[in-house]
Amino acid sequence: MKYTTLLSIFLLSLFFLMGIPAQAETVYVTDSITITMRNGPSTKNKILKMISSGTRLEIIDQASGWLKVAAEDGTTGWVIKNYTMEQAPKDLRIQELEAERNELKAQNNAYQSELAQLKKEIKAFKETAANSDTRLSSLKKRVAFLQNEVQQARKNDQRKWFLYGAGVVGGSALIGFVFGRIRRKKPSRLHF
């Protein structure tokens, strides 16, 4: 009796596991064909629609070589499992890769354009820097020349003040000498 109970549990478990629907896997109709979606898992069941290669289908259930699937438009039905595959067909992948390549080309063109603009700006900055260096050099020469002029003016100013001082001293000495002589020549009127 124990043997029959274990066998019954095993068979029930096996049937139970076969009846569990597959978890949301994605399959695609194989390359370059059109398949039928039917309302049951048999070629005798009614055709619901024709599905072309590359159509994305979501698996709902499985039964003896058939898959119950849902199309992107919401239609559900059965398709033969051998006409599906887990990866997208080559044509679809090629289209996706070409779209990605075109997008990357557009981004590259935008980056190239931006790079060319940045190169122009760098060239303009370098020219401005070179002009600034030339102007700075010219201004430094002008400053050195003006500093030299200021030093010469200070020296000339010092000489001028020296000459003025010498002139005042010399003039004072001359006036003192002349007045001293005049005073000596005059006889004094009062004699004692």
C-alpha positions in Angstrom: 0.0 0.0 0.0 2.9 2.3 0.8 4.3 1.6 -2.7 1.0 2.6 -4.4 0.7 5.7 -2.3 4.2 6.8 -3.2 3.6 6.0 -6.9 0.3 8.0 -6.8 2.1 11.0 -5.2 4.9 10.8 -7.8 2.4 10.7 -10.7 0.3 13.5 -9.3 3.5 15.6 -8.8 4.5 14.9 -12.4 1.2 15.9 -13.8 1.1 18.9 -11.6 4.6 20.0 -12.8 3.6 19.5 -16.4 0.6 21.7 -16.0 2.5 24.7 -14.5 2.7 27.4 -17.2 6.1 28.6 -18.2 7.4 31.8 -16.7 7.2 34.8 -19.0 9.8 33.8 -21.5 10.0 35.5 -24.8 10.3 33.6 -28.1 10.3 34.8 -31.8 9.0 33.3 -35.0 12.0 31.8 -36.9 13.6 33.5 -39.8 11.8 34.2 -43.1 8.6 32.2 -42.6 5.0 32.9 -41.7 3.3 30.6 -39.1 -0.2 30.1 -38.0 -1.7 30.9 -34.6 -4.5 28.5 -33.8 -7.1 28.4 -31.1 -5.8 25.1 -29.8 -2.7 22.9 -29.8 -3.4 21.0 -32.9 -3.3 21.5 -36.7 -7.0 20.7 -36.7 -7.9 23.7 -34.7 -9.0 27.0 -36.3 -6.4 29.5 -37.5 -6.7 32.8 -35.6 -4.1 34.7 -37.6 -0.8 34.4 -39.6 2.3 35.5 -37.8 5.4 36.6 -39.7 9.0 36.1 -38.9 10.4 38.3 -36.2 7.1 38.8 -34.3 7.5 38.9 -30.6 5.4 36.4 -28.6 5.0 35.9 -24.8 4.7 32.3 -23.7 1.6 31.6 -21.5 1.6 27.8 -21.5 3.1 24.7 -23.2 1.7 21.3 -24.3 3.3 18.5 -26.4 5.3 20.5 -28.9 3.0 23.5 -28.9 3.2 26.9 -27.1 0.3 29.0 -26.0 1.4 32.6 -26.7 0.2 36.2 -26.6 1.1 38.5 -29.5 1.9 42.2 -28.9 -1.6 43.1 -30.2 -3.1 41.0 -27.3 -4.2 38.0 -29.5 -3.6 34.7 -27.7 -3.4 31.3 -29.4 -1.2 28.2 -30.0 1.9 27.9 -32.3 4.2 25.0 -33.0 7.2 25.2 -30.7 9.7 24.1 -33.5 8.9 27.3 -35.5 10.0 29.6 -32.6 13.3 30.5 -31.1 14.5 32.3 -28.0 16.7 34.9 -29.8 15.4 37.5 -32.2 15.9 36.5 -35.9 18.9 37.8 -37.7 16.9 40.2 -39.8 15.4 41.9 -36.7 18.8 42.0 -35.0 20.4 43.5 -38.1 17.7 46.2 -38.2 18.3 46.9 -34.5 22.0 47.1 -35.0 21.7 49.3 -38.0 19.5 51.7 -36.1 22.0 51.7 -33.2 24.8 52.3 -35.7 23.0 55.2 -37.3 22.4 56.7 -33.9 26.1 56.3 -33.0 27.0 57.9 -36.3 24.8 60.8 -35.6 26.3 61.2 -32.1 29.8 60.9 -33.6 29.0 63.6 -36.2 27.7 65.9 -33.4 30.9 65.2 -31.4 33.1 65.8 -34.4 31.2 69.1 -35.0 31.7 70.1 -31.4 35.4 69.1 -31.6 35.9 71.3 -34.7 34.2 74.2 -32.9 36.4 73.7 -29.8 39.5 73.5 -32.0 38.5 76.9 -33.6 38.0 78.4 -30.1 41.4 77.0 -29.0 43.1 78.6 -32.1 41.4 81.9 -31.4 42.5 81.7 -27.7 46.1 81.0 -28.8 46.0 83.9 -31.2 44.7 86.2 -28.5 47.4 84.9 -26.1 50.1 85.5 -28.7 48.8 89.0 -29.3 48.6 89.6 -25.6 52.2 88.4 -25.2 53.3 90.7 -27.9 51.4 93.6 -26.4 52.7 92.8 -22.9 56.2 92.8 -24.3 55.6 96.1 -25.9 54.1 97.5 -22.7 57.0 96.3 -20.7 59.4 98.1 -23.0 57.3 101.2 -22.8 57.3 101.0 -18.9 61.1 100.5 -18.9 61.5 103.6 -21.2 59.2 105.7 -19.0 61.0 104.6 -15.8 64.3 105.6 -17.5 62.7 109.0 -18.4 61.5 109.5 -14.8 65.0 108.7 -13.5 66.5 111.2 -16.0 63.9 113.8 -15.0 64.7 113.3 -11.3 68.5 113.7 -12.1 67.8 116.8 -14.1 65.5 118.1 -11.3 68.2 117.4 -8.7 70.8 119.3 -10.9 68.4 122.1 -11.4 67.8 122.4 -7.6 71.6 122.1 -7.1 72.2 124.9 -9.5 69.4 127.0 -8.0 71.0 126.5 -4.5 74.4 127.3 -5.9 73.0 130.4 -7.6 71.3 131.5 -4.4 74.5 130.9 -2.4 76.7 132.6 -5.0 74.2 135.5 -5.4 74.1 135.9 -1.6 77.8 135.9 -1.4 78.1 138.4 -4.2 75.5 140.7 -2.7 77.2 140.4 0.7 80.6 141.2 -0.9 79.2 144.2 -2.8 77.4 145.6 0.2 80.4 144.9 2.4 82.6 146.9 0.0 80.2 149.8 -0.2 80.0 150.1 3.5 83.7 150.2 3.9 84.2 152.9 1.3 81.8 155.3 3.0 83.5 157.3 5.6 81.7 157.5 8.7 80.4 160.9 9.6 80.7 160.7 13.1 84.1 160.8 14.5 85.1 160.8 18.0 
